Amino acid sequence: MSRVKLIDAQSTPGESKPVLDDVTATFGMTPAMFRAVANSPAALRMMWAGFGALGGGRLGARLGEQIAVLVADRNGCEYCLAAHTALGRKAGVPADDMSRAQAGHSHDPRVAAALGFAAKLVENRAQVTDSDVEALRTAGFDDEEIVELVAHVALNLFTNYVNVALEVPLDFPKVALREAG
C-alpha cells in the first residue's frame, strides 16, 4: 500500500488536474507513480516536463528506456523497472536487449558506453573521472548528449526514489530485479 494518497485523476481539483489529464491521454490510464507525485503539483509538473523534454532529446526513446531500466535495477525500483521495460518494448527495443540493458550490457558499443557511464553515475554518486567522460566521446557522444545522459539518470533517480520510498503499487507487468553481485 502506498505511503501517500494516490490522487484520483478523474476528480483531482487544482494544479495537478491538467498534468494528470495529459498523463492519462498519453498512457490511456493514469499510472500510480503519477497519482502519487500529484500530491505535489510542483513535483508533478517538474517530472512530466522532464519526461517531455528528454523524450524529445537527441538520445532517443530507445536509449532513454535502456538507461531507465539500468538505473531502476541499480536502485531496486520494481515500479520503474516494470514501467520502463514496457515502454522500451513499445519503443521497439527487443526484450533481450532490455534485459541486457538492465544488467548494464549491450551488443551495441554506443549503448554499452552509455549504460556503463550511467551505472558509474548511480553507483559512485556522480563521482566519475575524465577517462569515464572520454570513453563516452570515443563511443561517439558529444557534450550535448553527455549532459542529456546525466539528465536521464537524474530524472530516473527521482522517480526511483518516489516509488521506493513511498511504496507506490505496481501497475505494469512485473519484471524481476537482478540479484546484486
C-alpha positions as CSV (number, residue, x, y, z in Angstrom):
1,M,0.0,0.0,0.0
2,S,1.3,3.4,-0.9
3,R,2.6,5.6,1.9
4,V,0.9,8.6,0.3
5,K,-2.6,9.1,-1.1
6,L,-2.9,8.1,-4.8
7,I,-4.7,11.1,-6.3
8,D,-7.7,10.2,-8.5
9,A,-7.1,11.6,-11.9
10,Q,-10.8,12.0,-12.7
11,S,-11.7,14.1,-9.7
12,T,-8.4,16.0,-8.9
13,P,-9.0,19.7,-8.4
14,G,-6.4,22.3,-8.9
15,E,-3.0,22.4,-10.4
16,S,-2.4,18.7,-10.8
17,K,-5.5,18.1,-12.9
18,P,-4.2,19.3,-16.3
19,V,-1.0,17.4,-15.9
20,L,-2.8,14.2,-14.9
21,D,-5.2,14.7,-17.8
22,D,-2.1,14.8,-20.2
23,V,-0.6,11.7,-18.5
24,T,-3.9,9.8,-18.8
25,A,-4.2,10.8,-22.5
26,T,-0.6,9.7,-23.2
27,F,-0.8,6.3,-21.4
28,G,-4.5,5.5,-21.7
29,M,-4.6,5.3,-17.9
30,T,-3.1,7.1,-15.0
31,P,0.0,5.2,-13.7
32,A,0.2,5.0,-9.9
33,M,3.5,6.8,-9.9
34,F,1.9,9.9,-11.3
35,R,-1.0,9.6,-9.0
36,A,1.5,9.6,-6.0
37,V,3.5,12.5,-7.3
38,A,0.3,14.5,-7.9
39,N,0.2,15.2,-4.2
40,S,2.7,17.9,-5.1
41,P,1.6,19.9,-8.2
42,A,5.2,21.4,-8.4
43,A,6.8,17.9,-8.4
44,L,4.3,16.6,-10.9
45,R,4.9,19.5,-13.3
46,M,8.7,19.1,-12.9
47,M,8.6,15.3,-13.6
48,W,6.2,15.5,-16.5
49,A,8.1,18.3,-18.1
50,G,11.4,16.3,-17.6
51,F,9.9,13.3,-19.4
52,G,8.7,15.5,-22.2
53,A,12.0,17.3,-22.7
54,L,14.1,14.2,-22.6
55,G,11.6,12.3,-24.8
56,G,12.4,14.9,-27.5
57,G,16.1,14.8,-26.9
58,R,18.9,13.5,-29.0
59,L,19.4,10.2,-27.2
60,G,16.0,9.0,-28.3
61,A,13.4,6.9,-26.6
62,R,15.1,3.5,-27.1
63,L,18.3,4.5,-25.3
64,G,16.4,6.5,-22.7
65,E,14.4,3.4,-21.8
66,Q,17.5,1.3,-21.6
67,I,19.1,3.8,-19.3
68,A,16.0,3.8,-17.2
69,V,15.9,0.0,-16.6
70,L,19.6,0.0,-15.6
71,V,19.0,2.8,-13.1
72,A,15.9,1.1,-11.8
73,D,17.7,-2.1,-11.3
74,R,20.6,-0.5,-9.5
75,N,18.2,1.2,-7.1
76,G,15.9,-1.8,-6.6
77,C,12.9,0.0,-8.1
78,E,10.5,-2.6,-9.2
79,Y,8.0,0.0,-10.4
80,C,10.4,1.8,-12.7
81,L,11.9,-1.5,-13.9
82,A,8.4,-2.7,-14.9
83,A,7.2,0.5,-16.4
84,H,10.4,1.2,-18.4
85,T,10.6,-2.4,-19.6
86,A,7.1,-2.0,-21.1
87,L,7.9,1.4,-22.5
88,G,11.2,0.1,-24.0
89,R,9.3,-2.7,-25.7
90,K,6.8,-0.1,-27.0
91,A,9.7,2.0,-28.3
92,G,10.9,-1.1,-30.3
93,V,13.7,-2.4,-28.1
94,P,13.7,-6.2,-28.2
95,A,13.1,-8.0,-24.8
96,D,16.6,-9.5,-24.7
97,D,18.1,-6.0,-25.3
98,M,16.0,-4.6,-22.4
99,S,17.2,-7.5,-20.2
100,R,20.8,-6.9,-21.2
101,A,20.4,-3.1,-20.5
102,Q,19.0,-3.9,-17.1
103,A,22.3,-5.7,-16.4
104,G,24.3,-2.9,-17.9
105,H,25.2,-4.6,-21.1
106,S,24.5,-4.2,-24.9
107,H,25.9,-5.6,-28.1
108,D,25.8,-2.1,-29.5
109,P,29.1,-0.4,-28.4
110,R,27.4,3.1,-28.2
111,V,24.6,1.8,-25.9
112,A,27.1,-0.2,-23.9
113,A,29.2,3.0,-23.3
114,A,26.1,4.9,-22.2
115,L,25.0,2.2,-19.8
116,G,28.4,1.9,-18.3
117,F,28.6,5.6,-17.7
118,A,25.0,5.6,-16.3
119,A,26.0,2.8,-13.9
120,K,29.0,4.7,-12.7
121,L,26.9,7.8,-12.1
122,V,24.5,5.8,-9.9
123,E,26.9,3.6,-8.1
124,N,29.5,6.3,-7.5
125,R,27.0,9.1,-6.8
126,A,28.2,11.0,-9.9
127,Q,31.9,10.7,-9.0
128,V,33.2,9.9,-12.5
129,T,36.6,10.6,-14.0
130,D,37.9,12.4,-17.0
131,S,38.5,8.9,-18.6
132,D,34.9,8.0,-18.0
133,V,33.7,11.0,-19.9
134,E,36.3,10.5,-22.6
135,A,35.1,6.9,-23.1
136,L,31.7,8.4,-24.0
137,R,33.3,10.7,-26.5
138,T,35.2,7.8,-28.0
139,A,31.9,6.0,-28.4
140,G,30.5,9.0,-30.4
141,F,28.8,11.1,-27.8
142,D,29.1,14.9,-27.9
143,D,28.8,17.3,-25.0
144,E,25.0,17.8,-25.6
145,E,24.4,14.0,-25.4
146,I,26.6,13.6,-22.4
147,V,24.7,16.2,-20.4
148,E,21.4,14.7,-21.6
149,L,22.6,11.2,-20.4
150,V,23.2,12.7,-16.9
151,A,19.7,14.3,-17.1
152,H,18.2,10.9,-17.9
153,V,19.9,9.3,-14.9
154,A,18.9,12.2,-12.6
155,L,15.2,12.1,-13.6
156,N,15.2,8.3,-13.1
157,L,16.8,8.7,-9.7
158,F,13.9,11.0,-8.7
159,T,11.2,8.5,-10.0
160,N,13.0,5.6,-8.4
161,Y,13.1,7.4,-5.0
162,V,9.4,8.3,-5.2
163,N,8.4,4.7,-6.0
164,V,10.7,3.0,-3.5
165,A,10.3,5.5,-0.6
166,L,6.6,5.9,-1.0
167,E,5.9,2.2,-1.8
168,V,3.9,3.1,-5.0
169,P,2.0,-0.1,-6.0
170,L,2.9,-1.7,-9.3
171,D,0.5,-1.3,-12.2
172,F,2.7,-2.6,-15.0
173,P,3.7,-6.2,-15.6
174,K,6.3,-7.2,-13.0
175,V,9.9,-7.7,-14.1
176,A,12.4,-9.4,-11.8
177,L,15.2,-7.3,-10.4
178,R,18.6,-8.8,-10.9
179,E,20.3,-10.2,-7.8
180,A,23.1,-7.9,-6.6
181,G,26.6,-9.2,-7.3
